[in-house]
Amino acid sequence: MGHDWSSKAIITALDKKGVSLRTLEQELGLRANSIRNVFYRRVNCYQEAIAQAIGVNPAVIWPSRYHREKHKSA
């Protein structure tokens, strides 16, 4: 299992795609800085939005949050 990306790595990956956290918040109808909760706790819809904007599966960014699910279903 890999390590979760740091918040800096996530923001950098979004920047490379020309997307900001604020843009994602606006698209999701969120208050300013709400999406930053994803850096501290699991918020599936935020994780999905960020991963989609970057172009990867959320499990690539947060393997620790998805690795446990595989064990639960086994």
ABEGO torsion letter per residue (X at the ends): XBBBBBAAAAAAAAAAAGBBAAAAAAAAGBBBGAAAAAAABBBAAAAAAAAAAAGBBAAAABAAAAAAAAAAAX
